Amino acid sequence: MTASDSTSLLHEVSAAVGAITRHLSVAQVLEVIVSSARRLVGADYAAIGIPDESGGFAEFITDGISEQQRLEIGPLPRQHGMLAAILAESEPIRLPDLRRDPRYRWWPKAHPAMAALLGVPIRDHDRTLGIVVLTNDLGGPDFTDTDTELIELLASHAAIALTNARLYERSRELTVVEERNRLARELHDAVMQRLFSLRLSTRAAAKLVDTDPAAAAHRLEQVDSLTADAIAELRAVIVELRPADLDTHGLVETLRRHLTLLDRLHEADVRFTADGPIDLSREAEVEVLRLVQEALGNAIRHAAARRVELDITAERITVADDGKGFDADEAATRGLGLLSMRERAKALGGHLEVATAPGEGTVVTLELPRD
């Protein structure tokens, strides 16, 4: 290996280790490990498996296999054959053709044919946290001593990153619980007191309607004022209930994941496009997330849409459906949430446009604040 090759390899390793340690989410760490491992040694396929306590894998992430192939292969593998061997060993397993090893069992029908194998356990002292598996197609090159050393180095950093990510997620869960308890206290101490006063004023107004209309009208003015205060305080509390996914994945990825879930749960064809991240304040991100979720929910639950599209740019977010549409003038009285959506758009400094008519689908466009 030349000096130039060595320098290039060091940069590759440094980049891979840096990428792993930058992420605090376990899922992100796993994805970076498997893609980095495959890239470092030029393997055709790579996988990382995190075992569970029932003989299977809690996570098994692949790289080099298409999503369609992954679906055709079937459910996550069990801890048997070569995977079990790698889990049981404290040292790497390197084979020129894994099919000739007595520990090899079988592959599912849709599984690609593989020969050369490099399996490295991810260990934390005497405990195996997971395994990194690299393979090449039939006729592909064998893995080398250098490949093994690289993946062992990557696995040692992966063990630290996984441990840190799990500690971070546990601490975040505790923080979320504490925050929700605090918000529950605020709801009780502030909003509930407002609602109690609102109820008393309403009762008083009802008793005065016949005997003293002027006093009743004054009480109703108090009811209106108390209602506005309660709404403002409740909105402030709701804004504080920031979904954890926003901190972990950001707004665009959180919306993409939400759409993926909707696509799985409903018959409608749900599609997502985005041309990059959106630069918003933390408070504005929550408002946008809730507004878009409301628009998507309307399209799927009320519009009977066969196709729903979410398009995101730096300037605007558009939710379009081919559903039955509605009369926008009557929507405020029919529970479609347009009033709430407009209030959210106004609160974040944006503008909401709704283009719809009975039988012609709906397009909801949120113009994002420019600053």
Secondary structure by P-SEA (a helix, b strand, c coil): ccaaaaaaaaaaaaaaaaaaaacccaaaaaaaaaaaaaaaacccbbbbbbbcccccccbbbbccccaaaaaaacccccccaaaaaaaaccbbbbbccccccccbbbbccccccccbbbbbbbcccccccbbbbbbbccccccccaaaaaaaaaaaaaaaaaaaaaaaaaaaaaaaaaaaaaaaaaaaaacaaaaaaaaaaaaaaaaaaccccaaaaaaaaaaaaaaaaaaaaaaaaaaaaccccccccccaaaaaaaaaaaaaaacccbbbbbbcccccccaaaaaaaaaaaaaaaaaacccccccbbbbbbcccbbbbbbcccccccccccccccaaaaaaaaaaaacbbbbbbbcccbbbbbbbbcccc
